[in-house]
């Protein structure tokens, strides 16, 4: 008999693997909710998944979703929907006293959920996944090794292994989320104080394993880490890694052609012109500098993760890292609900607990 009943909303790139991982474990009965039921049915049949119940439902229909969530006894609801759907899902999770997890990179959505969670006994844990998500867990683990913190750099990229277009990029995850990260205000710490930063600025280059990458500010990847460490570190920032030349072309689209003000058109352009791929690589880079005693030290966390075959199907590295990030923290939290309630930030979770978790194994060395 399964230990937990979980509703997964959305059977897209990430929701499909979340469903697979949880159902394959044998400890979770998964209720997969998707607007197009036939697509979810095909997923379950192709992977021969047991312990999965499929429901066709439009999660943006507040009344229908309210009735659905109220008619089941779920231990948790996972939103793998676009960020703009998550406030409704979180509101209904609060109403029906269901533990809530999502993948959002959107700062305003996270602020709504944090305010909503005040005084609640159930868990509200947004920003699960890779970045935001695992990157904050990894950075926090390094930061614990210093007596005095100076600089924290967090860099993440999800890139095609063999780029062959002008942007040197492939659409490996949500286009809405990608545009959101490129166009929204960024946050960081400068001179010890929380500050706002412009997206697509802060340009720098970095070499990993002999390959040159560029990095620049994007929104949301820092999660809540800056609020947690404001006044405790001199400098902290998060930047996205891309192949050289990408940022300049995105600036042309979003700023010079003003498509940041017409995101529907930008989404249509990107999805029409940029191919998808399963041949990708996820790059994770954290650098922390500070004092140990009287000595200045730096420590790095560097990892490359490639596509994996799970349940007989090849999944891209961004699918694996994002789904594993969410499933591992969900598993940790649900098995220790005595330790968690209300708003739970990613840095509450220990890196060692993630990499030794059955779902977090893909992050292990």
C-alpha positions in Angstrom: 0.0 0.0 0.0 1.3 3.4 -1.0 2.3 5.8 1.8 1.2 9.0 0.1 -1.4 10.3 -2.3 -0.1 13.1 -4.5 -1.8 15.2 -7.2 0.5 16.3 -10.0 -1.0 19.1 -12.1 0.4 19.2 -15.6 1.8 16.4 -17.7 4.4 18.4 -19.6 8.2 18.0 -19.8 8.7 18.1 -16.0 5.3 16.9 -14.7 5.6 13.7 -16.8 8.9 12.7 -15.1 7.7 13.7 -11.7 4.8 11.4 -12.2 7.1 8.6 -13.4 9.6 8.9 -10.5 6.9 9.0 -7.8 4.8 6.2 -9.2 7.9 4.0 -9.9 9.0 4.3 -6.2 5.9 2.3 -5.1 5.3 4.7 -2.2 3.1 7.2 -4.0 -0.3 7.0 -5.6 -0.2 9.7 -8.2 -3.2 11.5 -9.6 -2.1 13.1 -12.8 -4.2 16.0 -13.9 -3.9 17.4 -17.4 -6.0 19.6 -19.6 -5.7 17.1 -22.5 -6.4 13.7 -20.9 -5.4 11.7 -24.0 -1.8 13.0 -23.7 -1.6 12.0 -20.0 -3.2 8.6 -20.8 -0.5 8.0 -23.5 2.2 8.9 -21.1 1.0 6.4 -18.5 0.5 3.6 -21.0 3.9 4.2 -22.7 5.7 3.9 -19.4 3.5 1.1 -18.1 3.0 3.1 -14.9 0.8 1.6 -12.1 -0.4 3.7 -9.2 -1.3 6.5 -11.6 -4.9 7.8 -12.0 -5.4 10.2 -14.9 -7.9 13.1 -14.8 -8.7 15.5 -17.7 -9.2 18.9 -16.1 -8.4 22.5 -16.9 -6.4 23.7 -13.9 -7.1 27.3 -14.7 -10.8 26.7 -14.1 -11.0 27.7 -10.5 -14.4 26.1 -9.7 -13.6 22.8 -11.3 -10.1 22.6 -9.7 -11.6 23.6 -6.3 -14.1 20.7 -6.5 -11.4 18.3 -7.6 -9.0 19.1 -4.8 -11.8 19.1 -2.2 -13.1 15.7 -3.3 -9.9 13.8 -2.6 -7.6 13.3 0.4 -4.3 14.3 -1.0 -1.1 14.4 1.1 0.4 16.9 -1.4 -0.3 18.8 -4.6 2.5 19.4 -7.1 2.1 22.2 -9.6 4.2 21.6 -12.7 2.0 24.2 -14.5 3.2 27.6 -15.9 4.0 30.1 -13.2 0.9 32.1 -13.7 -1.3 29.2 -12.7 0.3 28.7 -9.3 -1.4 31.3 -7.2 -4.8 29.6 -7.8 -3.4 26.2 -7.0 -1.7 27.5 -3.8 -4.8 29.2 -2.7 -6.9 26.0 -3.1 -4.2 24.0 -1.4 -4.5 26.3 1.6 -8.3 26.1 1.5 -8.2 22.3 1.5 -5.2 21.9 3.9 -3.0 20.1 1.3 0.8 20.4 1.4 1.9 22.4 -1.7 5.0 22.2 -3.9 5.8 23.9 -7.2 8.5 24.7 -9.7 8.0 28.5 -10.1 10.8 30.9 -10.9 8.4 33.8 -10.5 9.3 36.2 -7.6 5.8 37.6 -7.3 4.1 34.2 -7.2 6.6 33.1 -4.5 5.8 36.3 -2.4 2.1 35.5 -2.7 2.6 31.9 -1.5 4.8 33.1 1.4 2.1 35.5 2.5 -0.5 32.9 2.1 1.4 30.4 4.2 1.5 32.5 7.3 0.1 30.7 10.3 -0.7 27.5 8.3 0.2 24.1 9.6 0.5 22.5 6.1 3.7 23.0 4.0 4.1 25.6 1.2 7.3 24.9 -0.7 7.6 26.8 -4.0 10.7 27.1 -6.2 11.6 23.4 -6.2 13.6 22.0 -9.0 17.0 23.1 -10.3 17.2 26.9 -10.3 15.5 27.9 -8.2 15.8 24.8 -6.1 18.8 22.6 -5.9 21.2 25.5 -6.6 20.2 27.1 -3.3 20.7 23.9 -1.5 24.2 23.4 -2.9 25.2 27.0 -2.2 23.9 26.9 1.3 25.9 23.8 2.0 29.1 25.5 0.9 28.3 28.6 2.9 28.0 26.6 6.1 31.8 25.9 5.9 32.9 29.5 6.4 33.2 31.6 9.6 32.7 34.8 7.6 31.1 35.1 4.1 32.3 37.4 1.4 31.1 36.4 -2.1 28.6 33.8 -3.3 28.3 33.1 -7.1 25.6 30.8 -8.4 25.6 29.8 -12.1 23.4 27.3 -13.9 22.9 26.5 -17.6 20.7 24.0 -19.4 22.3 23.8 -22.9 22.3 21.7 -26.0 25.4 19.5 -26.3 25.6 20.2 -30.0 24.3 23.8 -30.7 23.7 24.6 -34.3 21.5 27.7 -34.5 22.2 31.4 -34.1 21.1 31.5 -30.5 23.2 28.4 -29.7 20.3 27.2 -27.6 17.4 24.7 -27.6 14.0 24.9 -25.8 14.6 22.4 -23.1 11.8 23.5 -20.7 9.0 26.0 -20.4 9.1 28.9 -22.9 7.0 31.0 -20.6 9.5 30.4 -17.7 12.4 31.2 -20.0 11.0 34.6 -21.1 10.0 35.3 -17.5 13.7 34.8 -16.4 15.0 36.9 -19.2 12.6 39.8 -18.7 11.8 40.2 -15.0 13.7 42.1 -12.3 16.5 40.1 -10.7 17.7 40.2 -7.0 21.0 39.8 -5.3 23.1 41.2 -2.5 25.6 44.0 -2.9 27.6 45.5 -0.1 25.6 43.4 2.3 22.2 44.7 1.3 19.4 43.1 -0.8 19.3 44.9 -4.2 17.5 44.7 -7.5 19.5 43.9 -10.7 18.6 44.2 -14.4 18.0 41.0 -16.4 20.5 40.3 -19.2 23.1 42.6 -17.4 26.1 41.7 -15.3 27.7 40.0 -18.3 30.8 37.8 -17.6 32.6 34.8 -19.1 33.5 31.6 -17.4 35.4 28.5 -18.5 34.4 25.0 -17.3 36.3 21.9 -18.4 38.0 24.0 -21.2 34.7 25.3 -22.6 33.9 29.0 -22.7 30.5 30.1 -21.5 28.9 33.5 -20.9 26.8 34.4 -17.8 24.3 37.1 -17.1 21.6 38.1 -14.7 18.3 36.3 -14.9 15.3 36.4 -12.6 14.2 33.9 -10.0 17.1 31.5 -9.9 18.3 32.8 -6.5 15.1 31.7 -4.8 14.9 33.1 -1.3 18.6 32.8 -0.5 19.3 36.5 -0.8 16.6 37.3 1.8 18.0 34.6 4.1 21.6 35.9 3.9 21.0 39.7 3.6 23.5 41.3 6.0 25.5 38.1 6.3 27.4 38.2 3.0 29.0 41.0 1.0 28.0 39.9 -2.5 25.6 37.3 -3.8 24.2 36.8 -7.3 22.7 34.3 -9.7 23.4 34.1 -13.4 22.4 31.9 -16.3 25.1 30.2 -18.3 24.9 30.2 -22.1 27.2 29.7 -25.1 29.0 32.9 -26.2 26.8 35.3 -28.3 23.4 34.2 -26.9 22.9 37.2 -24.5 23.6 39.8 -27.3 20.9 38.3 -29.5 18.3 38.0 -26.7 18.9 41.6 -25.8 18.1 42.5 -29.4 14.8 40.6 -29.3 13.7 41.7 -25.8 15.1 45.2 -25.5 15.8 46.7 -28.9 12.8 45.1 -30.6 10.8 45.6 -27.4 9.4 42.1 -27.4 9.7 42.0 -23.6 6.5 44.1 -23.8 4.9 41.6 -26.3 5.8 38.2 -24.8 3.1 36.4 -26.7 4.8 37.3 -30.0 8.2 36.5 -28.5 7.0 33.0 -27.4 5.6 32.3 -30.8 8.9 33.3 -32.5 11.1 31.2 -30.1 8.9 28.1 -30.4 8.7 28.4 -34.2 12.5 29.0 -34.7 14.3 27.1 -31.9 14.2 23.2 -31.9 13.8 21.0 -28.8 16.4 18.4 -27.9 17.0 15.5 -25.5 20.7 15.9 -26.1 21.4 18.5 -23.5 23.7 19.1 -20.5 23.0 20.8 -17.2 25.9 22.8 -15.8 25.9 23.7 -12.1 28.6 26.0 -10.7 28.7 27.6 -7.2 31.7 29.5 -5.9 31.8 30.7 -2.2 34.6 32.9 -0.8 35.1 34.0 2.8 37.1 33.6 5.9 38.0 30.6 8.0 39.7 32.0 11.0 42.0 34.7 9.6 42.5 33.0 6.2 40.6 33.8 3.0 39.3 30.6 1.3 37.2 29.7 -1.8 35.2 26.5 -2.3 33.5 25.4 -5.5 30.7 23.0 -6.3 30.8 22.1 -10.0 28.7 19.4 -11.7 27.6 18.4 -15.2 24.5 16.2 -15.6 23.5 14.5 -18.8 20.3 12.8 -20.0 19.2 9.6 -18.2 17.2 6.6 -19.1 14.4 6.1 -16.5 11.6 3.5 -16.8 12.9 2.6 -20.2 12.6 6.2 -21.6 15.3 8.8 -22.3 14.8 12.0 -20.4 16.7 15.2 -21.0 19.1 16.5 -18.3 16.9 19.5 -17.5 13.9 17.1 -17.0 16.0 14.9 -14.8 17.5 17.7 -12.6 14.3 19.6 -12.2 12.1 16.6 -11.5 14.7 15.0 -9.2 15.0 18.3 -7.3 11.3 18.5 -6.6 10.7 14.8 -5.9 13.7 14.7 -3.5 12.5 17.6 -1.3 8.9 16.5 -1.4 10.0 13.0 -0.2 12.2 14.5 2.5 9.5 16.9 3.7 6.5 14.4 3.6 8.6 11.9 5.6 9.4 14.5 8.3 6.3 16.6 8.6 7.1 17.1 12.2 9.9 19.4 11.2 8.2 21.4 8.5 5.1 23.6 8.3 4.1 26.9 6.6 6.6 28.4 4.1 9.6 26.2 3.5 12.5 27.6 1.6 15.0 25.4 -0.3 17.9 26.2 2.0 16.1 24.5 4.8 17.0 21.2 3.1 20.5 19.7 3.6 22.5 18.9 0.5 23.5 15.5 2.0 19.8 14.6 2.4 19.1 15.4 -1.2 22.0 13.5 -2.8 21.4 10.4 -0.6 17.6 10.5 -1.4 16.3 7.9 -3.8 15.0 10.7 -6.1 18.0 13.0 -5.6 20.5 10.3 -6.6 21.0 12.0 -10.0 22.8 14.8 -8.3 25.2 12.4 -6.4 28.9 12.2 -7.4 
